[in-house]
């Protein structure tokens, strides 16, 4: 998947370091489907020249963040230190993990917490049980916000201006025949989320996968993150998920908020 180009207004910004931006774009050009890539493909994905891509990769390799073999490059485990620096300092991730572990063990279902980053959600904490689904989910996974329960919760309860900007620019791709793919339908669904206090996504990201999510609140009822529970569709009907899991997720959300210092939520 091509990585986004640097904003256009950076060309005249004397403090903007283009080489650093290019290096970060090169790192983001790798994904779980393409662990090893040739220079030409990296250049295509990052919209930079092959020469610039090669210099970025050479630098990353010298620093231990990448490795080369037979004309292709792949990221090294050292890249994980970049993400762990965030997770180590992000209090919501640390607190959420302590809540998710016993919750998942008690319910025998996978539970996650994510934050919104642009048009995507990013998993910052997860407790998983062994189920057979094709999507590999782990801390650091990024998914589109519009077709995920946690994404819809954060879109629904976020600032209205952010939602309008999001709807104006997002490309609503159909992952399954059930995926909402029009801005009007998504807006209606987000209104339903605000009314109900939870988001339920039924096989819109992957056939056979259902999830339900509620917001995690911060100061002044600002949504900080979202917590969800995902199940195989054969294990629980939507109405059962709402009845059995929404109250449990809301209690877990309150526990996380209280641990973060927002006891009055």
N, C-alpha and C positions, 0 to 999 in steps of 0.2 A: 504494500500500500504506500503510495507516495507520501512523503512527509511534507507538512506545510512550509511554504517559503517564509523567510523573514519578512516582517511588515514593511511595506513600501516606504514609510516615513523614516526608516533607519538610515537611508542612503546619505542624508544630510546631517545625521546625528554624530558629532565628533566623539561622543563617549561610547557609542555602540561598537563592540568588538565583533566584527564580521567573522573572523576566524573561529572564535569560540562558538558563535551561532552555528557555523557550518559543522563543527565537530559534534555538537549536540544533535544536529539533524542526522548526521551519519550514524550515531548511536541509535537514534529512534528509527532508522530505516530497517533495522533488523526486527523480526517478529518470530513468534513461535512456529510459524509455518516455514520460515526461511532462515534457518540458523546460520548457514554459510552462504555468502554472496560474493560474486565477482565485482570488481571495481566498476565495470560498466553499468551493472544493475543498481549499485549504490548511487552512482552519479545520476542515473535516471530518476530514482526515487527522491533524491534530495534536490534535484534541479540545479546541480552545480557541475562544473566541468570534470572530466575524468582526472585531469591533473590535480585539481583541488581536492577531489575525493581521495586520490592516492596519497596526497600529503597528510590529510586528516587521518587516514588509516595508518600511515607510517607512524605518525605521532602517537596515536592510540596504542599501537603495538609496542613502541619504545617505552611507553608508560605502563604497560602491562594490562591495558584494558581490551586489547584485541590480539588475535593470533592469525597467522596466514598459513595456508597449506594448499599446494596445487592450484595456485591462482585465485583462490577464494579466501575471504576473510570471515572470521566469526568473533563474537564478543567473548571475553574471558570472564571467569567468575568474579574478577575484581570489580566488574561493573556493578555488582550487587552492593558494593560499599556505598555507591552513590545513593541508592534507594534506602539502605539501612540507616544512613545519616538522617534522612527525613523521618523514618519510622521511629528511630531512637529519640527524636526530639518532639515528635507529634504526640501530645498527651492523649488525644482521642483514640489513637491507634493502640496505645499501651493499655488504657483503661478498657477499651472495647474488647480486647482479646481476653482479659480476665473474666468478662461477662459471657462472652461467646462460648468459651470452652465448656463450662458446666451446663450451659443452656443446650448446646448441641448434644452433649452426652445424655442429658435427661430426655430430650425429645427424639434422639436418634435420627436427626435430620441435620443437614448442613445449614449453617448460619453465617452471615457475613455482615460487615460494615464497610461502607464506601463513602467517599466524598466526591463532590462534583468538580471536575476540572475542564473548563470550556464546555464542549459538547459531549463529553464522555464522563462516565463514572470511573473511579479508580478504587480498587479494593485495598483497604488499609488494614483490615483484620478479617480472619476467616477461620472457622472451625468446621471441618468437613468430615462426613462419614463416607464409607465406601459405597458408592452407587455407580451404575453404568450410565454415563451421559457422555456425549462427544465433546462438549466444551470443557476444556481444562481451566478451572478457576483457582486462582491463588493470589496471595498478596502481590499487588502490582498490576494485576489484570485490568485492562481498560476495555469497557464496553460502551456502545451508544446509549445515551441517556433515555432516548425516546421510547425504546422498546424493552426497558428493564424496570422492575418494580422500584428499585432504589432510585434510579434516575427520575422516574416520574414523581416520586415523593419530593425530591429536591427541586425539580422544576415547578411543581405545583405550589410549593410553599416559599419559593424564592421571590425576589423582587420582580414586579410586573415588567419593568423595563428590560430586565435580563431575559425574561421569557419572550418578549416581543422580538428582541434581537436574535434569540435562538431560533424562533419559528421562521424568521425572515431568511436565515442562512442555512438551516439544517437540510440535508438531503435524506429524506425518509425512504430508506431502502427496505424492501420486503425480504426479511430473513425466512419467513414461512408464509403460507397463505393467510395466516391469522394476523400478521403484523399490520398495525395501523400505519398508513402511508400518506395521509393527507393532513395538512396543518389544522383544518377545521375539526376533523375527527379527534386529533390529538388534543386540541384545546378543550373539546367537550369532555374527553376522558380526564384531563387534568382538573377540570371543574368537579368532576365526580370524586376524584381523589381528595380534594379539599373538603368536600361535603362529608365524605365517609371517614376521613382520617387515616386512610391506608390506601395502598396501591396494590392491586392484584393483576399480575400479567400471566395470561393463560396461553402458553405455547406460541408466543410471538417471537421469541428469540430462537427457540429450538423446539421442534415438535417433541412432545413427551415431557417437557419441563414446565412446571408452574412455580411461581414465586409470589410472595406477599411481603410488603415492606411498610414500615412506619418511620416517621422522622425522628431524629435525635435533636433535641432543642438546646439552644444556647441562651445567652442573655437576650432579654427583650423578645422572646419567642422567635429568634432568628434560627433557621434550620442550619445546623452544623454539619450533619451527616445523615445517613439513613441506615437502618438495620433491617435485614430481610431473612427469610427462611425459604429455601428452595426444595421442592420435592419432585419425584417422578409423577407424572400425571396419573398413572395407574394406582398410586398410593393414597391420593386424597383429591376429592372433588373440590371445586372452588368454594362452595358454601361451607364445607367442612374446614377448609383452611381459614376462612374468615372466623368461623365460630371457635375453633380450637387454638389457632396460632396468633391471631391479631392481639388478643388480650395479653398473651405471654410476651409478645414482642414489645408491646407498649410498656409493660413492667420493666423489661430489660432496658428499653430506651430511657426510662426514668432513672434507673439505676446508673446508667452511664452518665446522664446529665448531672445527677447528684454528685457523682464521683469527680466530675469536672468542675464542681463548684456552683452548679445551677440547681440547688435543692428546691427552689420555689417553682420549678417548671411543672 
